[in-house]
Each structure stands twice: as structure tokens, then as C-alpha cells.
Amino acid sequence: MSRTSKLGYAAVLGLEAYSRTHVDKTLYELLKLRASIVNGCGFCVDMHATDGAKAGIPQRKLHAVGAWEHSRSLFDERELAVLALTDALTRLGPTSVTDEIWNEAARHFDEGQLGSLILAISTINVWNRIAIATEMEPPVDAKNPVV
């Protein structure tokens, strides 16, 4: 994709750069991991679990992202609001982003922060679709061993 659609790829990189600088680092890693799990993107799940660990997110929390609704005690209220919003925006449908989900997120984030979260969630969903469509898989080599 970076070779065949350079301008489009650059645009997605721009969204990524914006999101990275406008969303709390821990929240950003958690939402990227959650959306990637929901979308079934193995490449992105591996990347974001690894990045989250490097960012200092506890392993228990990273492991629990896949079942966050049943491990709520591992997350704070802001993280739970972001995970719920991520699920709702990733699984779009007529009743995806309910008033309950939106109002809970709005309780923790102002309008600008909510806008940045929506862009961040949308961006990881674009990356997931690119990775899945191009059949990317997690690298396994000397630099990236399975340990």
C-alpha cells in the first residue's frame, strides 16, 4: 500500500501522527489493541500488545483488553469509557454508539478530546483493514523472536 497508494498512505500516517499527539499514550495503546482484537488483525494485535508493554502498560491489563467487560477491575473509569467507545465505533451499526456509551465518555473527556478519540479509533480501524487486506502477519525473526 505504501508503494501503490503513496498519497493515501501518507494521509493515514497524518491521522496517525495527529492521534498520537492528541490522545493520552496509555489510552491510545489500549484503544489500538482493542480495535485490532475486535477486527481480528493478528499483525496489529501483536504490534500494539508489544508497543503497550514497551510503554509500561502492565501485562495483566494488556491481556485483559480482549475481555475488558469481564475484567473491569483492571481498568480505571477513563480506560473503560475508551474501551466501550472503541467497541462501539469499531462495530458500527444502527445502535452502536448509544447515549449511555457517549455520555460516559463525555463524563471523562471534553469535546476536543472526544473528537481526538474518534479520530484515533477511526485511524486504527483503517490500519487494521489495510493489514488484513494485504495479509500482513506478525514478524518472527532474530529481531522479533517468539519468546
KEDRENMI-787397 format. One record per atom (N, C-alpha, C, O): residue number from 1; x, y, z; residue in three letters; chain. Coordinates in Angstrom, 2 decimals, decimal comma. Example, Ala and Ser with C-alpha at 12.3 -4.5 7.8 and 13.67 -1.06 7.14 Angstrom:
<atoms>
  milum       xx       yy       zz  tivo  vexse
      1    13,19    -5,69     7,80   ALA      A
      1    12,30    -4,50     7,80   ALA      A
      1    13,20    -3,30     7,80   ALA      A
      1    14,24    -3,32     8,46   ALA      A
      2    12,85    -2,25     7,08   SER      A
      2    13,67    -1,06     7,14   SER      A
      2    12,90     0,03     7,87   SER      A
      2    13,41     1,14     8,04   SER      A
</atoms>
This chain:
<atoms>
  milum       xx       yy       zz  tivo  vexse
      1     0,82    -1,18     0,00   MET      A
      1     0,00     0,00     0,00   MET      A
      1     0,87     1,25     0,00   MET      A
      1     0,56     2,21    -0,70   MET      A
      2     1,96     1,25     0,78   SER      A
      2     2,82     2,44     0,83   SER      A
      2     3,50     2,69    -0,51   SER      A
      2     3,92     3,81    -0,79   SER      A
      3     3,60     1,66    -1,35   ARG      A
      3     4,19     1,83    -2,69   ARG      A
      3     3,14     2,10    -3,75   ARG      A
      3     3,42     2,81    -4,72   ARG      A
      4     1,95     1,56    -3,60   THR      A
      4     0,94     1,68    -4,64   THR      A
      4     0,00     2,86    -4,47   THR      A
      4    -0,59     3,33    -5,44   THR      A
      5    -0,14     3,33    -3,26   SER      A
      5    -1,03     4,45    -2,99   SER      A
      5    -0,36     5,41    -2,01   SER      A
      5    -0,80     5,58    -0,87   SER      A
      6     0,73     6,02    -2,48   LYS      A
      6     1,57     6,83    -1,60   LYS      A
      6     0,82     7,98    -0,95   LYS      A
      6     1,01     8,23     0,24   LYS      A
      7     0,00     8,69    -1,69   LEU      A
      7    -0,72     9,83    -1,11   LEU      A
      7    -1,75     9,37    -0,08   LEU      A
      7    -1,91    10,00     0,97   LEU      A
      8    -2,45     8,29    -0,38   GLY      A
      8    -3,41     7,75     0,58   GLY      A
      8    -2,72     7,27     1,85   GLY      A
      8    -3,19     7,54     2,95   GLY      A
      9    -1,62     6,58     1,69   TYR      A
      9    -0,85     6,08     2,83   TYR      A
      9    -0,35     7,26     3,67   TYR      A
      9    -0,40     7,22     4,90   TYR      A
     10     0,14     8,29     3,00   ALA      A
     10     0,61     9,49     3,70   ALA      A
     10    -0,52    10,15     4,49   ALA      A
     10    -0,30    10,66     5,59   ALA      A
     11    -1,72    10,14     3,94   ALA      A
     11    -2,86    10,73     4,64   ALA      A
     11    -3,17     9,96     5,92   ALA      A
     11    -3,45    10,56     6,96   ALA      A
     12    -3,11     8,63     5,86   VAL      A
     12    -3,36     7,81     7,05   VAL      A
     12    -2,23     8,04     8,07   VAL      A
     12    -2,50     8,09     9,27   VAL      A
     13    -1,00     8,18     7,60   LEU      A
     13     0,11     8,50     8,50   LEU      A
     13    -0,11     9,84     9,19   LEU      A
     13     0,26    10,01    10,35   LEU      A
     14    -0,71    10,78     8,48   GLY      A
     14    -1,03    12,08     9,07   GLY      A
     14    -2,05    11,94    10,19   GLY      A
     14    -1,91    12,56    11,25   GLY      A
     15    -3,08    11,13     9,97   LEU      A
     15    -4,06    10,87    11,02   LEU      A
     15    -3,40    10,20    12,22   LEU      A
     15    -3,71    10,51    13,37   LEU      A
     16    -2,51     9,28    11,94   GLU      A
     16    -1,78     8,58    13,00   GLU      A
     16    -0,96     9,58    13,82   GLU      A
     16    -0,97     9,53    15,05   GLU      A
     17    -0,25    10,47    13,15   ALA      A
     17     0,57    11,46    13,85   ALA      A
     17    -0,30    12,38    14,70   ALA      A
     17     0,06    12,70    15,83   ALA      A
     18    -1,43    12,80    14,17   TYR      A
     18    -2,34    13,65    14,93   TYR      A
     18    -2,82    12,90    16,18   TYR      A
     18    -2,78    13,44    17,29   TYR      A
     19    -3,28    11,68    15,98   SER      A
     19    -3,83    10,89    17,08   SER      A
     19    -2,78    10,65    18,16   SER      A
     19    -3,08    10,75    19,36   SER      A
     20    -1,58    10,33    17,75   ARG      A
     20    -0,51    10,04    18,70   ARG      A
     20    -0,20    11,23    19,60   ARG      A
     20     0,21    11,06    20,75   ARG      A
     21    -0,40    12,43    19,08   THR      A
     21    -0,07    13,62    19,86   THR      A
     21    -1,27    14,24    20,57   THR      A
     21    -1,10    15,18    21,35   THR      A
     22    -2,47    13,73    20,31   HIS      A
     22    -3,67    14,33    20,92   HIS      A
     22    -4,45    13,39    21,83   HIS      A
     22    -5,47    13,78    22,39   HIS      A
     23    -3,97    12,17    21,99   VAL      A
     23    -4,63    11,20    22,87   VAL      A
     23    -3,59    10,70    23,87   VAL      A
     23    -2,46    10,40    23,50   VAL      A
     24    -3,99    10,61    25,12   ASP      A
     24    -3,12    10,07    26,17   ASP      A
     24    -2,48     8,76    25,69   ASP      A
     24    -3,16     7,91    25,12   ASP      A
     25    -1,18     8,62    25,94   LYS      A
     25    -0,41     7,48    25,41   LYS      A
     25    -0,99     6,12    25,83   LYS      A
     25    -1,13     5,22    25,00   LYS      A
     26    -1,33     5,97    27,10   THR      A
     26    -1,88     4,69    27,56   THR      A
     26    -3,24     4,42    26,92   THR      A
     26    -3,49     3,32    26,45   THR      A
     27    -4,09     5,43    26,90   LEU      A
     27    -5,41     5,26    26,27   LEU      A
     27    -5,26     4,91    24,80   LEU      A
     27    -5,99     4,08    24,27   LEU      A
     28    -4,31     5,56    24,15   TYR      A
     28    -4,08     5,32    22,72   TYR      A
     28    -3,66     3,87    22,47   TYR      A
     28    -4,16     3,23    21,55   TYR      A
     29    -2,75     3,37    23,28   GLU      A
     29    -2,31     1,98    23,10   GLU      A
     29    -3,45     1,01    23,39   GLU      A
     29    -3,61     0,01    22,69   GLU      A
     30    -4,25     1,29    24,41   LEU      A
     30    -5,36     0,40    24,73   LEU      A
     30    -6,41     0,39    23,63   LEU      A
     30    -6,92    -0,67    23,27   LEU      A
     31    -6,75     1,55    23,08   LEU      A
     31    -7,78     1,57    22,03   LEU      A
     31    -7,28     0,91    20,75   LEU      A
     31    -8,04     0,26    20,05   LEU      A
     32    -5,99     1,08    20,45   LYS      A
     32    -5,45     0,42    19,25   LYS      A
     32    -5,47    -1,09    19,41   LYS      A
     32    -5,81    -1,82    18,48   LYS      A
     33    -5,09    -1,56    20,60   LEU      A
     33    -5,12    -3,00    20,85   LEU      A
     33    -6,54    -3,53    20,80   LEU      A
     33    -6,79    -4,57    20,19   LEU      A
     34    -7,48    -2,83    21,43   ARG      A
     34    -8,87    -3,30    21,45   ARG      A
     34    -9,47    -3,37    20,06   ARG      A
     34   -10,06    -4,39    19,69   ARG      A
     35    -9,34    -2,31    19,27   ALA      A
     35    -9,90    -2,32    17,91   ALA      A
     35    -9,28    -3,44    17,09   ALA      A
     35    -9,97    -4,10    16,31   ALA      A
     36    -7,98    -3,66    17,25   SER      A
     36    -7,30    -4,71    16,49   SER      A
     36    -7,81    -6,09    16,89   SER      A
     36    -7,94    -6,97    16,03   SER      A
     37    -8,11    -6,29    18,17   ILE      A
     37    -8,69    -7,56    18,62   ILE      A
     37   -10,07    -7,75    18,02   ILE      A
     37   -10,38    -8,81    17,48   ILE      A
     38   -10,91    -6,71    18,10   VAL      A
     38   -12,27    -6,79    17,56   VAL      A
     38   -12,23    -7,10    16,07   VAL      A
     38   -13,04    -7,88    15,57   VAL      A
     39   -11,30    -6,48    15,35   ASN      A
     39   -11,21    -6,67    13,90   ASN      A
     39   -10,49    -7,96    13,51   ASN      A
     39   -10,50    -8,34    12,34   ASN      A
     40    -9,86    -8,62    14,47   GLY      A
     40    -9,15    -9,87    14,16   GLY      A
     40    -7,88    -9,67    13,38   GLY      A
     40    -7,51   -10,52    12,58   GLY      A
     41    -7,20    -8,55    13,60   CYS      A
     41    -5,96    -8,25    12,88   CYS      A
     41    -4,76    -8,73    13,68   CYS      A
     41    -4,30    -8,03    14,59   CYS      A
     42    -4,27    -9,90    13,35   GLY      A
     42    -3,16   -10,50    14,10   GLY      A
     42    -1,90    -9,65    14,09   GLY      A
     42    -1,24    -9,54    15,12   GLY      A
     43    -1,57    -9,06    12,95   PHE      A
     43    -0,39    -8,21    12,86   PHE      A
     43    -0,50    -7,05    13,84   PHE      A
     43     0,45    -6,75    14,57   PHE      A
     44    -1,67    -6,39    13,85   CYS      A
     44    -1,86    -5,21    14,71   CYS      A
     44    -1,99    -5,58    16,18   CYS      A
     44    -1,53    -4,83    17,04   CYS      A
     45    -2,62    -6,71    16,49   VAL      A
     45    -2,70    -7,16    17,88   VAL      A
     45    -1,29    -7,36    18,43   VAL      A
     45    -0,96    -6,89    19,52   VAL      A
     46    -0,45    -8,05    17,67   ASP      A
     46     0,93    -8,29    18,08   ASP      A
     46     1,66    -6,96    18,27   ASP      A
     46     2,34    -6,76    19,28   ASP      A
     47     1,54    -6,07    17,31   MET      A
     47     2,23    -4,78    17,37   MET      A
     47     1,79    -3,96    18,58   MET      A
     47     2,63    -3,43    19,31   MET      A
     48     0,49    -3,86    18,79   HIS      A
     48     0,01    -2,97    19,85   HIS      A
     48     0,15    -3,57    21,24   HIS      A
     48     0,29    -2,83    22,21   HIS      A
     49     0,12    -4,89    21,36   ALA      A
     49     0,42    -5,51    22,65   ALA      A
     49     1,89    -5,28    22,99   ALA      A
     49     2,24    -4,99    24,13   ALA      A
     50     2,76    -5,42    21,99   THR      A
     50     4,19    -5,19    22,19   THR      A
     50     4,46    -3,73    22,51   THR      A
     50     5,21    -3,42    23,43   THR      A
     51     3,84    -2,82    21,74   ASP      A
     51     4,02    -1,38    21,99   ASP      A
     51     3,49    -0,98    23,37   ASP      A
     51     4,09    -0,16    24,06   ASP      A
     52     2,36    -1,56    23,76   GLY      A
     52     1,79    -1,26    25,07   GLY      A
     52     2,71    -1,70    26,19   GLY      A
     52     2,87    -0,98    27,18   GLY      A
     53     3,33    -2,86    26,05   ALA      A
     53     4,27    -3,34    27,06   ALA      A
     53     5,48    -2,41    27,13   ALA      A
     53     5,95    -2,07    28,22   ALA      A
     54     5,98    -2,00    25,98   LYS      A
     54     7,12    -1,07    25,94   LYS      A
     54     6,76     0,28    26,56   LYS      A
     54     7,62     0,96    27,11   LYS      A
     55     5,49     0,66    26,46   ALA      A
     55     5,03     1,93    27,02   ALA      A
     55     4,77     1,83    28,53   ALA      A
     55     4,42     2,82    29,17   ALA      A
     56     4,95     0,62    29,09   GLY      A
     56     4,81     0,45    30,53   GLY      A
     56     3,42     0,03    30,99   GLY      A
     56     3,15     0,04    32,19   GLY      A
     57     2,55    -0,33    30,07   ILE      A
     57     1,23    -0,82    30,47   ILE      A
     57     1,40    -2,22    31,04   ILE      A
     57     2,03    -3,07    30,40   ILE      A
     58     0,87    -2,48    32,23   PRO      A
     58     1,03    -3,81    32,84   PRO      A
     58     0,50    -4,94    31,96   PRO      A
     58    -0,52    -4,79    31,29   PRO      A
     59     1,22    -6,05    31,97   GLN      A
     59     0,82    -7,22    31,17   GLN      A
     59    -0,60    -7,67    31,48   GLN      A
     59    -1,34    -8,02    30,56   GLN      A
     60    -0,98    -7,67    32,74   ARG      A
     60    -2,34    -8,11    33,10   ARG      A
     60    -3,38    -7,25    32,39   ARG      A
     60    -4,39    -7,76    31,92   ARG      A
     61    -3,13    -5,97    32,32   LYS      A
     61    -4,07    -5,06    31,66   LYS      A
     61    -4,09    -5,34    30,16   LYS      A
     61    -5,16    -5,39    29,55   LYS      A
     62    -2,92    -5,51    29,56   LEU      A
     62    -2,86    -5,81    28,11   LEU      A
     62    -3,58    -7,10    27,79   LEU      A
     62    -4,31    -7,18    26,80   LEU      A
     63    -3,39    -8,12    28,61   HIS      A
     63    -4,06    -9,40    28,38   HIS      A
     63    -5,58    -9,26    28,54   HIS      A
     63    -6,34    -9,94    27,86   HIS      A
     64    -6,00    -8,40    29,43   ALA      A
     64    -7,42    -8,25    29,72   ALA      A
     64    -8,18    -7,42    28,70   ALA      A
     64    -9,41    -7,41    28,71   ALA      A
     65    -7,48    -6,73    27,82   VAL      A
     65    -8,16    -5,90    26,82   VAL      A
     65    -9,12    -6,73    25,98   VAL      A
     65   -10,18    -6,24    25,58   VAL      A
     66    -8,77    -7,97    25,71   GLY      A
     66    -9,62    -8,84    24,91   GLY      A
     66   -10,94    -9,17    25,58   GLY      A
     66   -11,91    -9,51    24,90   GLY      A
     67   -10,99    -9,08    26,90   ALA      A
     67   -12,21    -9,40    27,65   ALA      A
     67   -12,46    -8,31    28,69   ALA      A
     67   -12,78    -8,59    29,84   ALA      A
     68   -12,30    -7,07    28,28   TRP      A
     68   -12,37    -5,94    29,22   TRP      A
     68   -13,69    -5,87    29,98   TRP      A
     68   -13,71    -5,46    31,14   TRP      A
     69   -14,78    -6,25    29,34   GLU      A
     69   -16,08    -6,16    30,01   GLU      A
     69   -16,19    -7,12    31,19   GLU      A
     69   -17,02    -6,92    32,07   GLU      A
     70   -15,36    -8,14    31,19   HIS      A
     70   -15,39    -9,14    32,26   HIS      A
     70   -14,16    -9,03    33,16   HIS      A
     70   -13,90    -9,90    33,99   HIS      A
     71   -13,41    -7,95    32,99   SER      A
     71   -12,23    -7,72    33,85   SER      A
     71   -12,12    -6,23    34,16   SER      A
     71   -11,03    -5,65    34,13   SER      A
     72   -13,25    -5,64    34,44   ARG      A
     72   -13,35    -4,19    34,65   ARG      A
     72   -12,47    -3,69    35,80   ARG      A
     72   -12,04    -2,54    35,79   ARG      A
     73   -12,21    -4,53    36,78   SER      A
     73   -11,43    -4,09    37,94   SER      A
     73    -9,98    -3,75    37,57   SER      A
     73    -9,29    -3,08    38,34   SER      A
     74    -9,52    -4,19    36,42   LEU      A
     74    -8,15    -3,91    35,99   LEU      A
     74    -8,00    -2,55    35,31   LEU      A
     74    -6,89    -2,10    35,05   LEU      A
     75    -9,12    -1,89    35,03   PHE      A
     75    -9,10    -0,63    34,29   PHE      A
     75    -9,73     0,48    35,12   PHE      A
     75   -10,61     0,23    35,94   PHE      A
     76    -9,26     1,71    34,89   ASP      A
     76    -9,92     2,85    35,55   ASP      A
     76   -11,11     3,30    34,70   ASP      A
     76   -11,33     2,80    33,60   ASP      A
     77   -11,88     4,24    35,21   GLU      A
     77   -13,12     4,67    34,54   GLU      A
     77   -12,86     5,27    33,16   GLU      A
     77   -13,65     5,04    32,24   GLU      A
     78   -11,79     6,03    33,01   ARG      A
     78   -11,47     6,61    31,69   ARG      A
     78   -11,14     5,51    30,69   ARG      A
     78   -11,60     5,54    29,55   ARG      A
     79   -10,35     4,54    31,12   GLU      A
     79    -9,99     3,43    30,23   GLU      A
     79   -11,23     2,64    29,83   GLU      A
     79   -11,37     2,27    28,66   GLU      A
     80   -12,11     2,38    30,77   LEU      A
     80   -13,35     1,66    30,46   LEU      A
     80   -14,19     2,44    29,46   LEU      A
     80   -14,76     1,85    28,54   LEU      A
     81   -14,29     3,75    29,63   ALA      A
     81   -15,06     4,58    28,70   ALA      A
     81   -14,45     4,51    27,30   ALA      A
     81   -15,19     4,44    26,31   ALA      A
     82   -13,13     4,54    27,21   VAL      A
     82   -12,46     4,47    25,90   VAL      A
     82   -12,64     3,10    25,27   VAL      A
     82   -12,86     3,00    24,06   VAL      A
     83   -12,56     2,04    26,06   LEU      A
     83   -12,75     0,69    25,51   LEU      A
     83   -14,18     0,52    24,99   LEU      A
     83   -14,39    -0,07    23,93   LEU      A
     84   -15,15     1,02    25,73   ALA      A
     84   -16,55     0,93    25,28   ALA      A
     84   -16,75     1,73    24,01   ALA      A
     84   -17,41     1,26    23,08   ALA      A
     85   -16,21     2,93    23,95   LEU      A
     85   -16,33     3,76    22,74   LEU      A
     85   -15,62     3,10    21,56   LEU      A
     85   -16,12     3,14    20,43   LEU      A
     86   -14,47     2,49    21,81   THR      A
     86   -13,75     1,78    20,75   THR      A
     86   -14,59     0,64    20,19   THR      A
     86   -14,69     0,48    18,98   THR      A
     87   -15,19    -0,15    21,07   ASP      A
     87   -16,05    -1,23    20,61   ASP      A
     87   -17,20    -0,69    19,77   ASP      A
     87   -17,50    -1,23    18,70   ASP      A
     88   -17,83     0,36    20,25   ALA      A
     88   -19,00     0,92    19,56   ALA      A
     88   -18,64     1,47    18,19   ALA      A
     88   -19,37     1,26    17,23   ALA      A
     89   -17,51     2,16    18,09   LEU      A
     89   -17,11     2,73    16,80   LEU      A
     89   -16,52     1,70    15,85   LEU      A
     89   -16,53     1,88    14,63   LEU      A
     90   -15,99     0,61    16,40   THR      A
     90   -15,42    -0,44    15,57   THR      A
     90   -16,50    -1,37    15,03   THR      A
     90   -16,41    -1,87    13,91   THR      A
     91   -17,52    -1,60    15,84   ARG      A
     91   -18,65    -2,46    15,44   ARG      A
     91   -19,83    -1,57    15,06   ARG      A
     91   -20,88    -1,62    15,71   ARG      A
     92   -19,67    -0,78    14,04   LEU      A
     92   -20,72     0,17    13,65   LEU      A
     92   -22,02    -0,52    13,29   LEU      A
     92   -22,03    -1,59    12,67   LEU      A
     93   -23,10     0,10    13,68   GLY      A
     93   -24,44    -0,38    13,37   GLY      A
     93   -25,44     0,65    13,84   GLY      A
     93   -25,04     1,68    14,39   GLY      A
     94   -26,70     0,40    13,65   PRO      A
     94   -27,72     1,38    13,99   PRO      A
     94   -27,76     1,76    15,47   PRO      A
     94   -28,21     2,85    15,81   PRO      A
     95   -27,29     0,89    16,34   THR      A
     95   -27,32     1,20    17,77   THR      A
     95   -25,92     1,11    18,39   THR      A
     95   -25,79     0,83    19,58   THR      A
     96   -24,89     1,34    17,61   SER      A
     96   -23,53     1,17    18,10   SER      A
     96   -23,15     2,14    19,21   SER      A
     96   -22,87     1,72    20,33   SER      A
     97   -23,15     3,40    18,90   VAL      A
     97   -22,75     4,41    19,89   VAL      A
     97   -24,01     4,89    20,60   VAL      A
     97   -24,65     5,86    20,19   VAL      A
     98   -24,34     4,19    21,65   THR      A
     98   -25,55     4,53    22,40   THR      A
     98   -25,33     5,81    23,22   THR      A
     98   -24,20     6,23    23,43   THR      A
     99   -26,41     6,39    23,65   ASP      A
     99   -26,31     7,57    24,53   ASP      A
     99   -25,53     7,21    25,79   ASP      A
     99   -24,75     8,03    26,30   ASP      A
    100   -25,73     6,02    26,30   GLU      A
    100   -25,04     5,59    27,51   GLU      A
    100   -23,52     5,58    27,29   GLU      A
    100   -22,77     6,09    28,12   GLU      A
    101   -23,08     5,01    26,18   ILE      A
    101   -21,64     4,95    25,88   ILE      A
    101   -21,10     6,36    25,66   ILE      A
    101   -20,06     6,71    26,21   ILE      A
    102   -21,80     7,16    24,87   TRP      A
    102   -21,35     8,52    24,58   TRP      A
    102   -21,30     9,37    25,86   TRP      A
    102   -20,31    10,06    26,11   TRP      A
    103   -22,35     9,31    26,66   ASN      A
    103   -22,41    10,12    27,87   ASN      A
    103   -21,33     9,73    28,87   ASN      A
    103   -20,78    10,59    29,56   ASN      A
    104   -21,03     8,46    28,96   GLU      A
    104   -19,96     8,01    29,86   GLU      A
    104   -18,62     8,54    29,38   GLU      A
    104   -17,81     9,00    30,18   GLU      A
    105   -18,37     8,48    28,09   ALA      A
    105   -17,12     9,04    27,54   ALA      A
    105   -17,07    10,55    27,78   ALA      A
    105   -16,03    11,09    28,15   ALA      A
    106   -18,19    11,23    27,56   ALA      A
    106   -18,25    12,68    27,73   ALA      A
    106   -18,08    13,09    29,18   ALA      A
    106   -17,71    14,23    29,47   ALA      A
    107   -18,32    12,19    30,09   ARG      A
    107   -18,11    12,46    31,51   ARG      A
    107   -16,62    12,58    31,84   ARG      A
    107   -16,24    13,25    32,80   ARG      A
    108   -15,77    11,94    31,03   HIS      A
    108   -14,34    11,89    31,29   HIS      A
    108   -13,51    12,75    30,34   HIS      A
    108   -12,35    13,06    30,63   HIS      A
    109   -14,09    13,12    29,20   PHE      A
    109   -13,33    13,83    28,18   PHE      A
    109   -14,13    15,02    27,66   PHE      A
    109   -15,35    14,95    27,52   PHE      A
    110   -13,42    16,13    27,38   ASP      A
    110   -14,12    17,28    26,82   ASP      A
    110   -14,34    17,07    25,32   ASP      A
    110   -13,91    16,06    24,76   ASP      A
    111   -15,01    18,01    24,69   GLU      A
    111   -15,40    17,85    23,28   GLU      A
    111   -14,18    17,65    22,37   GLU      A
    111   -14,22    16,82    21,46   GLU      A
    112   -13,12    18,39    22,61   GLY      A
    112   -11,91    18,24    21,79   GLY      A
    112   -11,27    16,88    21,98   GLY      A
    112   -10,82    16,26    21,01   GLY      A
    113   -11,22    16,42    23,21   GLN      A
    113   -10,66    15,10    23,49   GLN      A
    113   -11,50    14,00    22,87   GLN      A
    113   -10,97    13,02    22,35   GLN      A
    114   -12,82    14,15    22,92   LEU      A
    114   -13,71    13,16    22,28   LEU      A
    114   -13,46    13,12    20,78   LEU      A
    114   -13,41    12,05    20,18   LEU      A
    115   -13,31    14,29    20,17   GLY      A
    115   -13,00    14,34    18,74   GLY      A
    115   -11,70    13,63    18,43   GLY      A
    115   -11,62    12,89    17,45   GLY      A
    116   -10,69    13,84    19,25   SER      A
    116    -9,40    13,17    19,04   SER      A
    116    -9,52    11,66    19,23   SER      A
    116    -8,90    10,90    18,49   SER      A
    117   -10,31    11,23    20,21   LEU      A
    117   -10,53     9,79    20,40   LEU      A
    117   -11,23     9,18    19,20   LEU      A
    117   -10,86     8,09    18,75   LEU      A
    118   -12,23     9,86    18,67   ILE      A
    118   -12,94     9,34    17,49   ILE      A
    118   -11,98     9,19    16,32   ILE      A
    118   -12,00     8,18    15,62   ILE      A
    119   -11,13    10,20    16,10   LEU      A
    119   -10,15    10,10    15,02   LEU      A
    119    -9,16     8,97    15,26   LEU      A
    119    -8,80     8,25    14,33   LEU      A
    120    -8,71     8,80    16,50   ALA      A
    120    -7,76     7,74    16,82   ALA      A
    120    -8,38     6,36    16,58   ALA      A
    120    -7,74     5,47    16,01   ALA      A
    121    -9,61     6,18    17,03   ILE      A
    121   -10,30     4,89    16,83   ILE      A
    121   -10,53     4,64    15,34   ILE      A
    121   -10,35     3,52    14,86   ILE      A
    122   -10,91     5,67    14,63   SER      A
    122   -11,11     5,53    13,19   SER      A
    122    -9,81     5,17    12,48   SER      A
    122    -9,80     4,36    11,55   SER      A
    123    -8,71     5,78    12,91   THR      A
    123    -7,41     5,54    12,27   THR      A
    123    -6,95     4,11    12,47   THR      A
    123    -6,49     3,48    11,51   THR      A
    124    -7,06     3,56    13,68   ILE      A
    124    -6,63     2,17    13,87   ILE      A
    124    -7,52     1,23    13,07   ILE      A
    124    -7,05     0,19    12,60   ILE      A
    125    -8,78     1,57    12,91   ASN      A
    125    -9,65     0,74    12,07   ASN      A
    125    -9,19     0,76    10,61   ASN      A
    125    -9,27    -0,26     9,93   ASN      A
    126    -8,70     1,90    10,13   VAL      A
    126    -8,14     1,96     8,77   VAL      A
    126    -6,90     1,07     8,69   VAL      A
    126    -6,76     0,28     7,76   VAL      A
    127    -5,99     1,21     9,66   TRP      A
    127    -4,77     0,38     9,65   TRP      A
    127    -5,12    -1,10     9,70   TRP      A
    127    -4,50    -1,90     8,99   TRP      A
    128    -6,09    -1,49    10,52   ASN      A
    128    -6,50    -2,90    10,59   ASN      A
    128    -6,95    -3,40     9,23   ASN      A
    128    -6,58    -4,50     8,81   ASN      A
    129    -7,74    -2,61     8,54   ARG      A
    129    -8,25    -3,02     7,23   ARG      A
    129    -7,13    -3,13     6,20   ARG      A
    129    -7,15    -4,03     5,36   ARG      A
    130    -6,16    -2,23     6,27   ILE      A
    130    -5,01    -2,31     5,36   ILE      A
    130    -4,21    -3,57     5,65   ILE      A
    130    -3,85    -4,31     4,73   ILE      A
    131    -3,93    -3,83     6,92   ALA      A
    131    -3,12    -5,00     7,28   ALA      A
    131    -3,82    -6,31     6,92   ALA      A
    131    -3,18    -7,24     6,43   ALA      A
    132    -5,12    -6,37     7,15   ILE      A
    132    -5,87    -7,59     6,82   ILE      A
    132    -5,95    -7,77     5,31   ILE      A
    132    -5,75    -8,88     4,80   ILE      A
    133    -6,24    -6,70     4,58   ALA      A
    133    -6,38    -6,79     3,13   ALA      A
    133    -5,07    -7,18     2,45   ALA      A
    133    -5,08    -7,86     1,43   ALA      A
    134    -3,94    -6,76     3,03   THR      A
    134    -2,63    -7,08     2,43   THR      A
    134    -1,97    -8,29     3,09   THR      A
    134    -0,80    -8,57     2,85   THR      A
    135    -2,73    -9,00     3,92   GLU      A
    135    -2,31   -10,24     4,57   GLU      A
    135    -1,01   -10,11     5,36   GLU      A
    135    -0,14   -10,98     5,30   GLU      A
    136    -0,89    -9,01     6,10   MET      A
    136     0,29    -8,83     6,95   MET      A
    136     0,20    -9,77     8,14   MET      A
    136    -0,88   -10,00     8,69   MET      A
    137     1,33   -10,31     8,53   GLU      A
    137     1,42   -11,18     9,69   GLU      A
    137     2,51   -10,68    10,62   GLU      A
    137     3,44   -10,00    10,17   GLU      A
    138     2,41   -11,01    11,90   PRO      A
    138     3,47   -10,57    12,82   PRO      A
    138     4,83   -11,10    12,38   PRO      A
    138     4,95   -12,26    11,98   PRO      A
    139     5,85   -10,25    12,46   PRO      A
    139     7,19   -10,72    12,07   PRO      A
    139     7,75   -11,68    13,11   PRO      A
    139     7,57   -11,48    14,31   PRO      A
    140     8,43   -12,71    12,64   VAL      A
    140     9,14   -13,63    13,53   VAL      A
    140    10,52   -13,81    12,92   VAL      A
    140    10,69   -14,47    11,90   VAL      A
    141    11,51   -13,20    13,58   ASP      A
    141    12,88   -13,25    13,11   ASP      A
    141    13,80   -12,97    14,29   ASP      A
    141    13,34   -12,94    15,44   ASP      A
    142    15,09   -12,78    14,04   ALA      A
    142    16,04   -12,55    15,12   ALA      A
    142    15,67   -11,28    15,92   ALA      A
    142    15,85   -11,25    17,14   ALA      A
    143    15,18   -10,27    15,25   LYS      A
    143    14,81    -9,02    15,92   LYS      A
    143    13,47    -9,15    16,65   LYS      A
    143    13,23    -8,45    17,64   LYS      A
    144    12,60   -10,03    16,18   ASN      A
    144    11,26   -10,23    16,72   ASN      A
    144    11,02   -11,70    17,03   ASN      A
    144    10,19   -12,34    16,38   ASN      A
    145    11,73   -12,25    18,02   PRO      A
    145    11,57   -13,69    18,31   PRO      A
    145    10,27   -13,96    19,07   PRO      A
    145     9,72   -13,08    19,74   PRO      A
    146     9,80   -15,17    18,96   VAL      A
    146     8,67   -15,62    19,78   VAL      A
    146     9,29   -16,14    21,07   VAL      A
    146     9,97   -17,16    21,06   VAL      A
    147     9,04   -15,44    22,17   VAL      A
    147     9,63   -15,86    23,45   VAL      A
    147     8,56   -16,13    24,46   VAL      A
    147     8,86   -16,49    25,60   VAL      A
</atoms>
